[in-house]
Amino acid sequence: MGSTILIADDDPVQRRLLEAMVRRFGYQARLVDGGEAALKELEGGLIDLVILDLVMPDLDGMGVLGRMRGRGIEVPAIVQTAHGSIDAVISAMRAGAADFVVKPVGAERLQVSIRNALKQRAMERETRLLSRRAAGTLGFKDLISHSAEMERVMRLGEKAAASTIPVLIEGEAGTGKQMVARAIHGAGDRRGRPFVAVNCAALPENEAERILFGQEKNAAGVADRQVGKLAEAHGGTLFLDDIGEMPPALQFKLLDALRNGEIEPLGSRRAVRTEFRLISATSRNLIDLVKAGLFREDLYYRLHVYPIMLPPLRVRREDVADLAWHFLARFSAEEGKVVRSISSEAFALLSAYDWPGNVRQLENAIYRAVILAEGDEIGIAELPQIAARVEGFDVRVPSAPLLPPKPVHTGPAMITGQPLREIITVREPHTMAMLDARGDVRTMESLEADMLKFAIRHHRGQMTEVARKLGIGRSTLYRKLKELGLDEAAIGVRPEELNQGHRAA
């Protein structure tokens, strides 16, 4: 489903008209008949945009905008009124409105206004997200989600953030486990302090201990000091991603460090104190690894104190639209492209897909779509791999260019002392190549010759039928054959067939 738009208008006819347009654009709609009711909906945190009538009996649109600003509600608002005076426009914009429309607003004007407002919101959110992530203050309000499943995750995360309890985040690859870990860190007392992330699956086996625990001297006894990740996280949070992939030799050393609060760098004769908040994550079932003897049982119970299960994207489809807008704003800015929107058909496709790669796959799909986009909107054509996997969306995945065909020996005939070879290009049946062997666009004459030869062979030399199917006269057909120098040998039909066709013509 698309973003959720709140429609606040005391006129029931206007509410129904706006609802019909909003739903036709691919968004969800909620309806209220006054300003007070609109504020209650906005405070719930599930609204992406509000269309606000300026004139309402209980609390008018200007009053709603003022209270939104006072309460820190950062939802874009499109205000509408029956009288489009300059003073009203200036007042609404100063109060924080994203746009202004005059009743009755046309569908095209409203759709552009909604798209621009949502895009602006996504860009502001992305900027805020990047700055808070860099500062280590990313919180749960920065996570992009409206689903009930993620609300449960956020509630658990907020409770965990209030303590130093070890957290294990479980979930499929690409679901955003590190983002949740960063939110727990940013919502707790350690925000602003180091957040050190380690991907255990990417640790080189011969370097893993040095990376995690540090080093004072190298094997030759020469000073080569390196601070380990556990020491870097002192006072902050250590995030161990893919903890199930940690080499068995390091599992005991990690367990010992967690028990004693000390680490012993390589080449050092004394332990170093370190204190950090531990958050780990896994896409594998750790208890199965324990049973298989691949993961220490005592370490498992040390980590599995406060588990949080992160749901896959396919069970929280209502988050797809917001995530797509977020990624669109980010990649458009990074690539310097003016891609402003996603079509309603593309949103329907994104919502229908199961996303086995979860949020990471959606992120990559939008990245590729931004690169492919030649206009200012992403449509189904920019999402071919996704469309090919969803029933009802008939878009074919572009194939890679064919390699230059290898020559194939077709017989004993010789040209300048070399065997005569025929170039065979593998194509779908009944398709015509648009490029020649050098990669240049073919001439109209060569294309016309190929078309005539194919039509005559297809109709077995019946020239009357050929002319009728091609939509030309018989005399024109014969004249073209003569101009192009096509005879029975060039066409590939038997002389008697071609003659028969001429007689029939």
N, C-alpha and C positions, 0 to 999 in steps of 0.2 A: 504494500500500500504506500501511497505518497504521503507528503507532509500533511499535518492536521491544521486546518484553517478555521478560526473562530469567526462567525458572522454575528455581529451585534447590531440589530435594527429593530425598532418597535413596529415597523410595518410588515405584517405577515406576507404580503405579496412580494415585497422586495426581498425578504429572507428566502422565500422559495425560489425566486429567480436567481439570486446569487448562489444558492445551494446547487441548483441545476448546473450552472456554469462551472462552479468549482469542482464538482464531481466529474464533469465532462473533461476538465483539464487533467484529471488523474489524481486529485487530492481528496483527502478525507475532510468532512465538514461537520462542525458543531454549531448549533444555533442557540442564541439567547435573545431575549426581547428588551434588554436594558443594560445600563452601564454597571450596576451593582453585580448582576449575574455574570457579566463579562469579566469583572475583576476576580470573582471566585474561580472561574475557569482558568484564567491566566495564572493565578497563584498555585494551581495544581501542577504546573510545570510541564504539561503535555501538549501545549499549543505552540505551533511554529510561526504563525502569523495571524493577525486579527484584522478583519475588515470592519471598520467602526463608523457608525453613523454619528454625525456631529450633533444632531438634534434628537434627543431621547428624553422621556418625561422624568425619570428618577435621577439619573446622573448622565449628563451629556458627554459627548465624545471628548471635549477639551478636559472635562473633569477626570475622565478615565485616563487620558494621557498623562495628566499631572500626577495622579496616584501611581501609575505604572513607574514613572520616573522616581517618585519618592520611595517606592518599595523595591527599587532595583530590578524590576521586571524587564528584561532585555529582549522583548518580543517585538519584531517590526510591526508597525500599524499602517494600514492604508485607510485614510479617512474619506468619507463620502458625504455629500450634502446635495440638496436640490438647488442651491444657489452658490455658484462658483465665484464669489467675490475675491478680489485680491487680498483684502484684509483677512478673510477667513483662511486663505491658503497660507499666508505668512504666519498667522497665529498657530496654525496646526503644525507647520514645519518647525517653528521655534519650540513647540511643545514636544517635539520628538517624532513626528509622523514621518514615515518613509516615503509616502506618496499621497496624492490627493486626486480624487476622481469626482465627477459630477454625475448625479443621477439623471436619467438612467444610463449606466455605463455600458458600453459595448463589450462583447466577449473578447475581441482582440485586444482592446485597450486594457481590460482587466487582467488578461493573461500575461501581458508584457509587464504590468505593474507587479503582479505576484512573483513572476520569475526574477525580476530585478531585486525585489525586496528579499527574497530567499537567498539569492546569490550574495547580496551584501551582508546578510546575516552569517552566511557560511564563511565569508572572507574575514569578518570580524572575529568569529569563533576560532578560525585557524590561527590568526595573529595572536589572539589571547592564549591559545593552546601552546603555541611555540614558545612564547615568552615565559609562561608558567612552567613549562617542561624544562626550559633552560635554567630557571631559578629553583627548580625542585619543589615548586608549590602547586603542582597539578592536583586538582581535587576531583571529587566525584561529580560535581556539577559540570565539569569539563568533558566527561564521558558522553558520547553521542548515543543516546538510547532513550526510547519511550516504552519499551516492552516490559511486561510484567516479570518476565524471567530475569531481565537485567536489573529491575528494581529490587528483586530479592538479593541479587549479587551485591548491589550497592548498599543495601541495609546491613548485610553481613560485613562488608568491607568497612563501613563507617564504625561499626562496633569494634572491629579489629584494630582500627586506627587509634582508638582511644586507649589502647594498651600496647604492650610489647610482646604479645603472644606470638609464637611462630605460626606463620600462615602457609598453607600449601594450596596453590591454585591449580585446579585440575581442569582439563578441557582439551578439545581437539586442537591440532596445529592451526594457527592463524586466527584464533578467536579473540586475541587481544589480551593475553594474560599479563604481558609486561605493562600495558596501560593500566590495568587494575592494580598491579603492584605499585606503580608510580602514584596512583590515586591514594592508596593506603598510606604511602610514605608522605605525600603532600597534605593529607588530612590529619596527620598525627603531630605529635610534639617535635618530631625530627625534621619537619619540612624546612627547606633551606639548607639542610646539611647534606653530606654526600649520599647520592643514590648510585651504588656501584652494581652494574648488571654484568653477569657472567653467563655465557652460553656454554654449558657443560658439554654439549654435543660437539662443539667446535674446538675444544681444547686439544692441542696436539699431545699425544701420549707422553712424549719425551720432554715436554715443556710444561705439562699441566701443574706439577707440584710447584715449580718456580713461579708460575703465573698466579697461583692461588695464595701461596704462603710466602713468597718473596725469596730473596737470596742476598747473602752478605758477601760471600766469596765464590768464585767459580771453582771448577774441579782442580785447577792448577794452583789454587790458593791466592790468586791475584784478586784484588778488590774489584768487584763488579756488582755493586749493590743495586738491587731492584726491590721496590716496595710491592708486596703482594696485594691481591684484591681484598683479602680479609683485613689487612691493615689499612688500606685505603678507605674502607667502609667504617672506620672507627668513628663512633658518635652518630652515624647515620644508618643507612639500610643496605644490606647485602641481598641482592636478588639473584638466586641461582636458577636459571632457566634450564629446562630439560635435565632436571636433576637425576632422572633415571639413567642418563647416559654417562654419568660420572664414572671414571675408571675405578674398579674395585679397590685398587691399591690406595686410592685417596679417600675412600669412604671412611675408613677408620680414623685417619688423621683429621678429617673434618669433624667427625663425631667427638674426638678428643678435644678439639678446639672449642666446640660448642659446650662441652662439659666444663672445661676449665677456664674459658675466657682467655686463653693464651695460644699463641702460635710460635713455632720455632722455624725461622727461615733457613733455607739451605746454607750451609757453611757457617752457621751461627752456633755458639755454645750456650746461649741464654735465650730464654723464652721472652716473647714480647706480648704485653697485655693489649687486648683489643676488645672493644665492646660495640656491638651493632645489633640492629633489628634484622632478623632473618625472615625473608620471604622466598619460598621456592615454588617452582612450577613444573608441571609434567603433562605430556600428552599421552603417556603410557600408564597402564595400571600398575602401580608400584607393588601392590600386594602380590600380583602375579610374578613380578620380578623377584620378590622375596622368596616365594615358593620355589622358583626355579634356581635359587641360589645365586642370583645376579645382583642382588641388592641386600645390604645388611639390614636385618630385622630391627636391631636396636636403633639404627639411624632412621629407619622408617618411622618408628614411634616417636622419635625426637622431632621429626618434621611434620608428621600427620597429627598435629595438635588442633589446628583450626582449619579444616578443609573448606574450600570454596569451589563449587563446581560451576564453571563458565559454560553457558549453553552455546551450541553452534548457531550460526547465522540462519540456518534453514528453519529453526523453531522460533525465531524472532524477526520475521520478515518485515515487521513494521519499522525496523531500524534501517532497512536497506536504503530508503529514499534519503534520509538524513545523512547517512554515511556517504552516499553517492554525491550529494551536494557538497559535503565537506571535502572530499577528494577532488571534485571538479574545481573548486576554488583554489585549492592548494596547487594542483598541477598546472592549471591555467596560468597562475602567477609564476610558478617556477620555470615554465617553458616559454613564457612571454607570448602566449596565445590568447586571443580574445574569444574564448568559448564561454558563452554566458548561460546556457541552459541545457536541459535534457528534455527531449520530447516526451509526451505522455505515452507514446507507444514504447519508447525505450524504457521508461519507468515500469510499464507493465511487464516487459521482458525481464528486467532486473528482479522484479518482485516474484516472478514465476519460477525463476531458476533456483536450484537447491544449494548452490555454493558449497561444494565439497571442500574447497580450500578456505572457506569462511571469509572473514573480513580482509585477510591478506589477498585473497583472490579477487575480491571486489575492488580493492585498491589498485591492483595491477590491471584489471579490466578497464577502469576509468582512466588510468594513466595511458594505456594504449589507445583508448578512444580519443583522448585529448590530442595525442600525436597524430592520429588518423584524420581528425576533423578538419575539413576544408572550409567550413562555415563557422557560424557562431553557436551552433546547436549540435548536440550529440544525438544521433538517431540510431535506429537498428543497424544501419549500414556500418556504423563504427563499432559494433559489438558482434562481429560475425561468429566468433567462437562460441559465444553464449547462445546466440540465436540458433546455431546449428544443433544445440542440445535441448532445445525447448520446443515441444510440439506446437504447431500453429504459427511459427515464425520461420518462413522459408527464405533464409539467407544463407548462401553457401560460403564456406571459408575459402578465401583466396589461396590458390596453390602457389608454391614456389615456382619461379621460372624454370622451364625445362632446360637441361644441359644441352649443349650443341649435339645433335644426333650423330651417332656413329655411322660411317658409311657401311652399306650392306652390299655384298657382291651378289649380283642378280643374274649373271650369265657369262658366257665366254666372249661376248662382244668386246672390242678394244677401241680406245680412243687415244691417239698419240702414244701407243705402246703400253697403255695402262688399262686394266680391266674397267669396263663400264660399270659404274656404281649408281645406285638409286638411293636418294636421301629419303628415309622413312621417318616421319615425325609422328609420335604417338599423340593422338588427340581424340576427343570424344567424337563419335560418329556424327556425320552431317554438320560439322562445324568447319569454318573457313579461316585460315590463318590471316591475320591482319598485318603481320610483319614479314619481311623477307629474311633470307639467310643472314644478312648483315644487321638485322634489327631495325631496318628502316620501314616506314609505312609503305605498303604496296601501292602501286599505281591503280587508278580506276580501270585502266585497260586490262591489267592482269586479273583484277577481281572480276570484271565482267566476263572475261574469257573462261575463268574457272566456273562461274555461275552457269554460263551457257552449256559448257561441257557436262556439268553435273545434271542439268535439267534434261538434256538430250539423252544421256545414258539412263537416267531415272525413268524416262518415258519410252525407252527402247526405240528411239528414232522417230516417234510419231510426232512430226513437226507441227501439225495442227494443234495437238494437245499441248505441246511445249509452248507454242506462241500464246495459246489461251491462258495457260497457267502463269506465264510471265507477264501477261497483260500487255502484249505488244502484237502488232500485225505480223502476218506471215512474211510479207515482203521485207519488213523491218528486220525480222529474224534472219532471213537469208543475207540481207545486206551486211548485218553485223558479223555474221560468220565469215563473209568474204573479206571484210575490213580487218578482222582479227586473224586471218589466214588459217581458219580452222577447217580441216577436212575430216574424213572418217577416221583416219589414222590418229589424228590429234585428239579427236573426240573420244575414241575408244569404243565405237560400235561397229558391227559388221557392215560392210558396204551395202549388202542387200537390205539390211534393216533401215539404214539411212535413206537409200533410194526409195524403199517402200514408204518411208515417212514423207519424202518429197512428193511421191505420187499421190499420197493421201492428202497432202496439203493442196 
